[in-house]
Amino acid sequence: MIEIKFFHDVLCPFCFMTNIRLKNVLKDFKGEVRLKHKAFIMISSLDDLKAIAPTEEDAREVFKNEFSILKRYMKDYDPEKPISKGKIGYVWSLPPLMACKAAEFQKGDEGHWEYFTRAQEKFFLEGENVADDQVLIEIAKEIGLDVERFKRDFKSKEAKLAVMEDEAEAKAMGIRGVPALLINDKWLIRGLQTEDYLRKVIEDLVKNGEPKAVELKAYWEQ
């Protein structure tokens, strides 16, 4: 069994694309790959965001630039559409990442994955503020979580600690940005990769147990 740890942030457009590509690839490797989801904070506080975006309109411009990245990979994507709703302003990383952990508490890594995917869709496609409590609760309802338990968990010390533990693990592996894929706690793949490359890596490891057809570097070599 291959284990892939996917370090990501809900607010990361490159993580959005990596998530889509991983889903497409891993459906062909059921029972051979276990995907674990790891939180990584890009915007650590509202103060950090306000330092570069003094007004909510400034913040929308910041996120519009981030959303525009998706135009490179999604032919019909229009960043104006979600931004024009006016709901995205002061959005930061910790609330949606804690919500992903609350989903994980109930349904394991599959729950985390489902919640993370829906949160990113809400943000990048529907223009919702995924740091807003009501949006996070609505996602929990949509994916069939026990909502009352979710309400207790998504702001809990346990959820925050789980995020902080993932951050500490990323730091120990030399991960300074996302997306990042850590395979079998050894080989590290940084940044957005093509589906073809991801498939070749997994096929290689499934067949050989270690990289032979594809060159990979251990995290300590990077």
C-alpha positions in Angstrom: 0.0 0.0 0.0 1.3 3.4 -1.0 0.6 6.3 1.3 0.4 9.8 -0.1 0.1 12.8 2.2 -1.4 15.7 0.4 -0.5 19.0 2.1 -3.0 21.7 1.0 -4.9 24.9 1.8 -8.5 25.4 0.9 -7.5 28.9 -0.5 -4.8 27.6 -2.8 -5.7 27.5 -6.5 -2.8 25.1 -7.3 -4.2 22.8 -4.6 -7.6 23.0 -6.4 -6.1 21.7 -9.6 -4.0 19.1 -7.8 -7.1 17.8 -6.0 -8.9 17.4 -9.3 -6.0 15.6 -10.9 -5.4 13.3 -7.9 -9.1 12.3 -8.0 -8.8 11.4 -11.7 -5.7 9.4 -11.2 -6.4 7.6 -7.9 -9.8 6.2 -9.1 -7.6 3.7 -11.1 -5.6 2.6 -8.1 -8.3 1.7 -5.6 -6.9 -0.5 -2.8 -3.3 0.4 -3.8 -3.0 4.0 -2.6 -4.1 5.6 0.6 -4.4 9.4 0.5 -4.1 11.3 3.7 -5.0 15.0 3.9 -2.8 17.5 5.7 -3.5 21.1 6.4 -1.1 23.9 5.5 -1.9 27.5 6.3 -1.2 30.1 3.6 -2.9 33.1 5.2 -2.2 32.7 8.9 -4.4 35.6 10.2 -6.7 38.4 9.2 -4.0 40.8 10.2 -1.6 39.3 7.7 -4.2 39.7 5.0 -5.1 43.3 6.0 -1.4 44.2 5.9 -1.4 43.7 2.1 -5.1 44.5 1.6 -6.3 47.4 3.8 -9.9 47.2 2.6 -12.2 44.3 1.6 -12.1 45.6 -1.9 -8.4 45.3 -1.8 -8.8 41.7 -0.5 -11.1 40.9 -3.4 -8.4 42.0 -5.8 -5.9 39.8 -4.1 -8.1 36.8 -4.4 -9.1 37.7 -8.0 -5.5 37.4 -8.9 -5.3 34.0 -7.2 -8.5 32.9 -9.0 -7.1 34.1 -12.3 -4.4 31.3 -12.0 -7.1 28.8 -12.8 -7.7 30.3 -16.2 -4.4 28.6 -17.2 -5.8 25.2 -16.6 -9.6 25.5 -17.0 -10.6 26.8 -20.4 -14.0 28.2 -19.5 -13.2 29.4 -16.0 -14.1 33.1 -15.4 -12.6 34.5 -12.1 -15.0 37.5 -12.4 -18.0 35.3 -11.8 -17.2 34.2 -8.2 -15.6 37.5 -7.2 -18.5 39.5 -8.5 -20.8 38.1 -5.8 -19.0 40.3 -3.4 -18.9 37.7 -0.6 -15.2 37.2 -0.7 -13.2 39.7 1.3 -11.4 39.0 4.4 -10.9 35.3 4.1 -8.2 33.4 5.9 -7.0 29.8 6.1 -7.5 28.5 9.6 -11.4 28.3 9.7 -11.9 26.1 6.6 -8.9 24.0 7.6 -10.3 23.4 11.1 -13.6 22.5 9.4 -11.9 19.9 7.2 -10.4 18.4 10.4 -13.9 18.3 12.0 -15.1 16.4 8.9 -12.1 14.1 9.3 -13.1 13.4 13.0 -16.4 12.0 11.7 -15.5 10.3 8.5 -11.7 9.9 8.4 -9.6 10.9 5.4 -12.5 10.3 3.0 -14.6 12.8 5.0 -11.7 15.3 5.0 -11.4 14.9 1.2 -15.1 15.3 0.6 -15.2 18.4 2.8 -12.1 19.9 1.3 -13.3 19.4 -2.2 -16.7 21.0 -1.5 -15.1 23.9 0.4 -12.8 24.7 -2.6 -15.8 24.5 -5.0 -17.7 26.9 -2.8 -14.7 29.3 -2.8 -13.3 29.1 -6.4 -16.5 28.3 -8.3 -19.3 29.8 -6.2 -17.6 32.8 -4.6 -18.5 32.0 -1.0 -16.6 33.1 2.0 -15.3 29.8 3.4 -14.2 31.5 6.6 -17.8 32.2 7.4 -19.4 29.9 10.0 -22.7 29.5 8.1 -20.9 28.6 4.9 -18.9 25.9 6.7 -22.0 24.5 8.4 -23.8 24.4 5.1 -21.0 22.3 3.6 -21.2 19.9 6.5 -25.0 19.5 5.8 -24.3 19.0 2.1 -21.9 16.1 2.6 -24.0 14.4 5.2 -22.1 15.1 8.4 -23.7 15.0 11.9 -24.2 18.8 11.9 -24.5 19.2 15.7 -21.3 17.3 16.2 -19.7 19.4 13.5 -20.7 22.6 15.2 -19.0 21.4 18.3 -15.9 20.2 16.5 -15.0 22.8 13.9 -14.0 25.5 16.4 -12.6 23.1 19.0 -9.1 23.0 20.5 -8.8 19.5 19.0 -9.4 20.8 15.4 -6.9 23.6 15.8 -4.3 21.3 17.3 -4.8 18.9 14.4 -4.1 21.7 12.0 -1.0 22.8 14.0 0.3 19.2 14.0 0.1 19.1 10.2 1.9 22.4 10.0 4.7 21.1 12.3 5.0 18.0 10.1 5.3 20.1 7.0 8.0 22.2 8.5 9.9 19.1 9.6 9.8 17.9 6.0 11.0 21.2 4.6 7.7 22.0 3.0 7.3 25.7 2.7 4.4 25.9 0.1 1.6 23.9 -1.3 0.5 21.7 -3.0 3.0 19.1 -1.8 2.8 15.4 -1.9 4.8 13.3 0.5 4.9 9.6 -0.5 5.6 6.9 2.0 7.0 9.6 4.3 10.0 9.8 2.0 9.7 11.1 -1.5 8.4 14.7 -1.9 6.7 16.1 -4.9 6.3 19.9 -4.9 3.9 22.1 -6.8 1.3 21.4 -9.4 2.0 18.3 -11.6 0.3 16.9 -14.6 -2.1 13.9 -14.4 0.3 12.0 -16.6 3.2 12.5 -14.3 1.2 11.6 -11.2 0.0 8.4 -12.9 3.6 7.5 -13.9 4.8 8.0 -10.3 2.1 5.8 -8.8 2.4 3.1 -11.4 6.2 3.0 -10.8 5.8 2.7 -7.1 3.0 0.2 -7.2 5.0 -2.0 -9.6 8.5 -1.6 -8.0 8.0 -0.4 -4.5 10.4 2.5 -5.1 11.0 4.9 -8.0 12.8 3.3 -10.9 11.1 4.6 -14.0 10.5 8.1 -12.5 13.1 10.1 -10.7 12.0 11.2 -7.2 13.9 12.9 -4.5 13.6 12.3 -0.7 12.4 15.3 1.3 15.8 15.6 2.9 17.5 15.9 -0.5 15.5 19.0 -1.5 
